[in-house]
Amino acid sequence: MTGQSSTNTTLDVQSFINAQPLSRYQWRIVVLCFLIVFLDGLDTAAMGFIAPALTQDWGIDRASLGPVMSAALVGMVFGALGSGPLADRFGRKVVLVAAVFIFGLFSVISAYSATIDQLVILRFLTGLGLGAAMPNATTLLSEYTPERLKSLLVTSMFCGFNLGMACGGFVSAKLIPAFGWHSLLLLGGLLPLVLAVVLLFWLPESARYLVVHNRGVDQIRKVLLLIGPSIVQQAREFSVPEQRTVKARNVFAVIFSKECGLGTVLLWMTYFMGLVIVYLLTSWLPTLMRDSGASLEQAAFIGALFQFGGVLSAVAVGWAMDRINPHWVIGTFYLLAGVFAYCVGQSLGHVTLLATLVLVAGMCINGAQSAMPSLAARFYPTQGRATGVSWMLGIGRFGAILGAWMGATLLGLGWNFEQVLTALVIPAALATAAVVIKGIVSHSDAS
């Protein structure tokens, strides 16, 4: 089945994509979106890697870097919330290219900061681009992938974020001692600027977006031609018949419509609670381990295992989502994340067991989080997809802020390693409940 009508004049874009083998053209889109997310991860992690050299160079204490560390995160919230509506109105490609250019440009300028105040402002502006890039890469990629591979390819793309963060550590270990802290920011800025130029010429606009916004048959045919030229050349019209048609005047009316409203709130709650867990562990696990008697090397190594776990599990989660009810897959991983977080808290003093449990906990929670943008992209119709995905990611960032704050607060109250890890069972249970309930009350996909 090709998605064509009996008169061979109208082509259903998604049915056409579903019926074709994955083309080199689509693999190009996968690779470009992966590179966007990879550089997003590299730049997001940059401040953590340059902090020791920066404090030494400027003669400041670590506490002075608090605003710098949070500035990009705040910028990412605004970038995510603002970019979705822009992408649904002006197109996915233009927002993506602009986002990559923005975080590249301000990362380069950040390398020449002379004061803390300058660096705070520039990292906030960098965060605007970082926050806009990931949700729109998700949206564009999801609109070029067949249903049978959608979750697998989108979650695989998200591996780029964790790999980018990890590569930031390896690269900084070589660059910073030789060239200073400025060098990592320069590299993290110049690479996106080059990529932005590549995207301008090689990344297509979403065909589904072009259909919904009536951008012309010739333009739609041009972006689909390399997937199946013989079929596309015969088409005289293109369509995107969503499983449900949401009639609304603006994108916010779409994501809060009768069909989508409850699902929107449940997606927000799930992603929010997941990031509470991720950022509490990412921010405080090494510190908790050091306070409990682990060596610096053990704390660093085991903390890295938590991030690496997400790379190992993301592909498996995406594969399972394409074959089983995705809500149950993600819910199971959130539930297991809570269980293994509790087990981590009980295993202090047994280094091998602790490292194994941290790795598995990272696989569960990071795997679930990586799958959420794919779930959101499947849920929303074309006219509100970018907004739906980006607002879930943006609202979730408040969970990240809460997670980092919770760690500081609980440690300030005198909680120990075991008590803090046990507390993570609560957000894990809430995330599990929210995504499972969404699967029950608001399951149908827009496709």
C-alpha positions in Angstrom: 0.0 0.0 0.0 1.5 3.4 -1.0 -1.1 5.8 0.5 -2.3 6.9 -3.0 -5.9 7.2 -3.8 -7.6 5.1 -6.5 -7.2 7.9 -9.1 -3.4 8.2 -8.4 -3.8 12.0 -7.7 -3.6 12.3 -3.9 -0.8 10.9 -1.7 -1.1 10.4 2.0 2.3 11.5 3.2 2.5 9.2 6.3 1.1 6.2 4.6 3.6 6.7 1.8 6.5 6.9 4.3 5.2 3.8 6.1 5.1 1.8 2.9 8.7 2.6 1.8 12.0 1.1 3.0 14.0 3.6 4.9 16.0 5.6 2.3 19.4 7.1 2.4 17.7 10.5 2.4 15.9 9.6 5.7 19.1 8.2 7.2 20.6 11.6 6.4 17.9 13.2 8.5 18.5 10.8 11.3 22.3 11.5 11.3 21.8 15.3 11.2 19.3 15.2 14.1 21.6 13.0 16.0 24.5 15.5 15.5 22.2 18.3 16.7 21.4 16.4 19.9 25.1 15.3 20.3 26.3 18.9 20.2 23.5 19.9 22.5 24.8 17.4 25.1 28.4 18.5 24.6 27.5 22.2 25.2 25.1 21.4 28.1 27.9 19.6 30.0 30.6 22.1 29.2 30.4 24.3 32.3 30.7 21.3 34.6 34.0 20.3 32.9 35.5 23.8 32.8 34.5 24.8 36.4 37.7 23.7 38.2 39.9 25.5 35.7 37.7 28.5 35.7 37.7 28.9 39.5 41.5 28.6 39.5 42.0 31.0 36.6 39.6 33.7 38.1 40.5 33.0 41.7 36.9 32.5 42.8 35.3 29.8 45.0 32.9 27.1 43.7 29.9 28.7 45.2 30.3 31.7 42.9 29.7 29.5 39.9 26.2 28.5 41.1 24.4 31.2 39.0 26.5 30.2 36.0 25.6 26.5 36.3 21.9 27.3 36.5 21.8 30.0 33.8 21.8 27.7 30.8 19.2 25.5 32.5 16.9 28.5 32.9 17.5 29.5 29.3 16.7 26.0 28.2 13.3 26.3 29.8 12.4 29.4 27.9 14.0 28.1 24.7 11.9 25.0 24.8 8.6 26.8 25.7 9.1 29.4 23.0 10.4 27.3 20.2 7.5 24.9 19.8 4.9 27.5 18.9 7.4 29.1 16.5 8.1 25.8 14.8 4.4 25.0 14.4 3.9 28.5 12.8 7.1 29.0 10.8 8.4 25.5 10.3 10.6 23.0 12.0 13.7 23.6 9.9 14.0 27.4 10.3 13.7 27.1 14.1 16.2 24.2 14.2 18.8 26.1 12.2 18.3 29.2 14.3 18.6 27.2 17.5 21.9 25.5 16.5 23.3 28.9 15.3 22.3 30.6 18.6 23.8 28.1 21.0 26.9 27.9 18.8 27.3 31.7 18.6 26.9 32.4 22.3 29.1 29.5 23.3 31.9 31.1 21.2 31.3 34.5 22.8 31.2 32.9 26.3 34.8 31.8 25.8 35.8 35.4 25.9 33.9 36.3 29.1 35.8 38.4 31.6 33.4 38.4 34.6 30.9 36.1 36.2 28.0 38.4 35.3 29.0 38.3 31.6 29.2 34.5 31.7 25.8 34.2 33.4 24.1 36.2 30.7 25.9 34.5 27.9 25.1 31.0 29.3 21.5 32.0 29.6 21.4 33.0 25.9 23.2 29.8 25.0 20.5 27.9 26.9 17.8 29.5 24.7 19.3 27.7 21.7 20.0 24.5 23.6 16.4 24.3 24.8 15.0 24.9 21.3 17.1 22.4 19.5 16.2 19.1 21.1 12.4 19.2 20.9 12.4 20.4 17.3 14.9 17.7 16.2 12.5 15.2 17.8 9.5 16.6 15.9 11.2 16.8 12.5 12.7 13.3 12.8 9.4 11.8 13.9 7.6 13.3 10.9 10.0 11.5 8.5 10.1 8.1 10.0 7.7 5.1 9.4 5.5 4.1 12.2 7.2 0.7 12.6 10.6 2.4 13.4 9.5 5.8 14.9 10.2 5.1 18.5 13.4 3.2 17.8 14.9 6.0 15.7 13.8 8.9 17.9 15.1 7.2 21.1 18.3 6.3 19.3 18.7 9.9 18.3 18.5 10.8 22.0 21.6 8.6 22.7 23.4 11.5 21.1 22.8 13.7 24.1 24.4 11.3 26.6 27.2 10.6 24.2 27.8 14.3 23.8 28.0 14.8 27.5 30.4 11.9 27.8 32.6 13.1 24.9 32.7 16.5 26.6 34.6 14.9 29.5 37.0 13.1 27.3 37.7 16.1 25.1 38.1 18.5 28.1 40.7 16.2 29.6 42.9 16.9 26.6 42.0 20.4 25.7 41.8 22.3 29.0 45.3 21.3 30.3 46.8 22.3 27.0 44.8 25.4 25.9 42.7 26.5 29.0 39.0 26.5 29.8 38.2 28.8 26.8 39.1 26.0 24.4 36.1 23.8 25.3 33.6 26.6 24.9 35.2 27.5 21.5 35.0 23.9 20.3 31.4 23.6 21.6 30.5 26.8 19.7 32.4 26.4 16.4 31.1 22.9 15.7 27.4 24.0 15.9 28.1 27.0 13.7 29.5 24.6 11.0 26.5 22.3 11.6 24.1 25.1 11.2 25.4 25.8 7.7 25.2 22.1 6.8 21.6 22.0 8.1 20.7 25.0 6.0 21.5 23.0 2.8 20.9 19.4 3.7 18.1 19.3 6.2 14.6 19.4 4.6 11.5 21.0 6.0 8.9 18.6 7.4 6.6 17.4 4.6 3.7 17.0 7.0 4.2 20.6 8.1 4.2 21.8 4.5 0.9 19.9 3.8 -0.9 21.2 6.9 0.2 24.8 6.1 -0.6 24.5 2.3 2.9 25.4 1.2 2.5 24.2 -2.3 2.5 20.9 -4.1 5.9 21.5 -5.8 7.6 22.2 -2.4 6.1 19.1 -0.9 7.1 17.0 -3.9 10.6 18.2 -3.7 11.2 17.1 0.0 9.6 13.7 -0.6 11.1 12.9 -4.0 14.2 11.1 -2.7 12.1 8.6 -0.6 10.1 7.2 -3.5 10.5 9.2 -6.8 8.2 7.2 -9.0 5.2 7.4 -6.6 5.8 11.1 -5.6 6.0 12.2 -9.3 2.6 10.8 -10.0 0.9 12.6 -7.1 -1.0 15.8 -7.9 -2.1 16.5 -4.3 -0.7 15.5 -0.8 -2.7 14.9 2.4 -2.1 14.2 6.1 -5.3 12.7 7.4 -4.7 12.6 11.2 -6.5 9.9 13.1 -8.3 12.7 14.9 -8.8 16.2 13.5 -8.4 19.0 16.0 -10.0 22.1 14.9 -8.4 25.0 16.8 -7.3 28.5 16.1 -3.9 28.2 17.7 -1.4 25.6 18.9 -2.3 25.9 22.5 -5.9 25.2 21.8 -4.6 22.1 20.0 -2.6 20.7 22.9 -5.3 21.6 25.5 -8.2 20.4 23.3 -10.7 17.8 24.4 -8.8 15.2 22.6 -5.3 16.2 23.9 -5.8 18.1 27.1 -5.7 15.4 29.7 -2.9 13.6 27.9 -0.9 16.8 27.9 -1.1 17.2 31.6 -0.1 13.5 32.2 2.9 13.8 29.8 4.1 16.9 31.7 3.7 15.1 35.1 5.6 12.0 33.8 8.5 13.9 32.4 8.7 16.3 35.3 9.0 13.5 37.8 11.5 11.7 35.7 13.8 14.7 35.6 13.5 15.1 39.4 15.2 11.7 39.7 17.7 12.3 36.9 19.0 15.6 38.1 19.0 14.7 41.8 21.2 11.7 41.0 23.3 13.5 38.3 23.9 16.5 40.6 24.4 14.7 44.0 25.3 11.0 43.5 29.1 11.6 43.5 28.8 13.9 46.5 26.6 11.5 48.4 29.1 8.7 47.7 32.1 10.8 48.8 30.2 11.7 52.1 29.6 8.0 52.6 33.3 7.2 52.4 33.9 6.3 48.7 37.1 7.6 47.1 37.1 10.4 44.5 37.8 7.9 41.7 35.1 5.6 42.8 32.5 8.4 43.0 33.4 9.8 39.6 33.4 6.4 37.9 30.1 5.2 39.4 28.5 8.6 38.6 29.6 8.2 35.0 28.0 4.7 34.9 24.6 6.3 35.6 24.8 8.4 32.4 26.2 5.6 30.4 23.2 3.4 31.3 20.9 5.6 29.3 23.0 5.0 26.1 22.7 1.2 26.7 18.9 1.2 27.2 17.5 3.8 24.8 17.6 1.6 21.7 16.0 -1.3 23.6 13.2 0.9 24.9 12.5 2.4 21.5 12.4 -1.1 19.9 10.0 -2.3 22.5 7.7 0.8 22.1 7.3 0.0 18.4 6.0 -3.5 19.3 4.2 -3.2 22.6 1.9 -0.6 24.2 4.5 2.2 24.7 2.9 3.5 27.9 3.4 0.1 29.6 7.0 -0.1 28.4 7.9 3.4 29.7 5.9 2.8 32.9 7.7 -0.4 33.6 11.1 1.4 33.2 10.1 4.2 35.6 8.9 1.6 38.2 12.2 -0.3 37.9 14.1 3.0 38.2 12.5 3.5 41.7 13.2 -0.1 42.7 16.8 0.1 41.7 17.3 3.5 43.2 16.2 2.1 46.5 18.6 -0.9 46.0 21.4 1.5 45.3 20.8 3.1 48.7 21.1 -0.3 50.4 24.3 -1.3 48.7 26.9 1.2 50.0 30.1 -0.6 51.0 29.9 -3.1 48.2 31.6 -1.3 45.3 31.0 -3.9 42.6 27.3 -4.3 43.5 26.9 -0.6 43.9 28.4 0.1 40.4 26.1 -2.6 38.9 23.0 -1.2 40.5 23.8 2.4 39.5 24.3 1.3 35.9 21.0 -0.5 35.9 19.2 2.4 37.6 20.6 4.7 34.9 19.4 2.3 32.2 15.9 2.4 33.6 15.4 6.1 34.3 17.4 7.5 31.4 15.9 5.0 29.0 12.4 6.1 30.1 13.2 9.7 29.8 14.7 9.3 26.3 11.5 7.6 25.2 9.2 10.4 26.4 9.7 12.8 23.5 8.9 10.0 21.1 5.7 9.2 23.0 4.7 12.9 22.8 5.5 13.2 19.1 3.3 10.2 18.4 0.5 11.7 20.5 0.1 15.2 19.1 -1.3 16.0 15.6 0.9 17.8 13.1 -0.5 21.2 13.8 0.5 21.1 17.4 3.3 18.5 17.5 6.3 20.8 17.9 4.5 22.8 20.7 3.4 19.6 22.5 6.9 18.1 22.5 8.7 21.3 23.4 6.3 22.2 26.2 6.6 18.8 27.7 10.4 19.2 27.7 10.2 22.8 28.9 7.9 22.1 31.8 10.0 19.0 32.7 13.0 21.3 33.1 11.3 22.6 36.3 11.6 19.1 37.5 15.3 19.2 36.9 15.6 22.4 38.9 13.5 20.8 41.7 15.7 17.7 41.7 18.9 19.6 42.1 17.3 21.7 44.8 15.9 18.7 46.6 19.4 17.1 46.8 20.8 20.3 48.5 17.8 20.6 50.8 17.8 16.9 52.0 21.6 17.0 52.5 21.1 20.2 54.5 18.6 18.5 56.7 21.2 15.8 57.5 19.8 13.0 55.3 22.2 10.2 54.5 22.9 8.3 51.3 20.3 5.6 52.0 17.5 8.1 52.9 18.0 10.3 49.8 18.0 7.3 47.5 14.9 5.9 49.2 13.0 9.2 48.7 13.4 8.7 44.9 10.8 5.9 45.1 8.1 8.6 45.3 8.7 10.5 42.0 9.3 7.2 40.3 5.9 5.9 41.5 4.2 9.2 40.4 5.9 9.0 36.9 4.8 5.4 36.5 1.2 6.2 37.5 1.0 9.2 35.2 2.2 7.5 32.1 0.1 4.3 32.7 -3.0 6.5 33.3 -2.3 8.3 30.0 -2.2 5.0 28.3 -5.6 4.1 29.6 -7.5 7.4 29.2 -5.7 9.1 26.3 -3.9 6.3 24.3 -4.6 7.0 20.6 -1.8 8.4 18.5 -2.1 11.1 15.9 0.4 9.2 13.7 
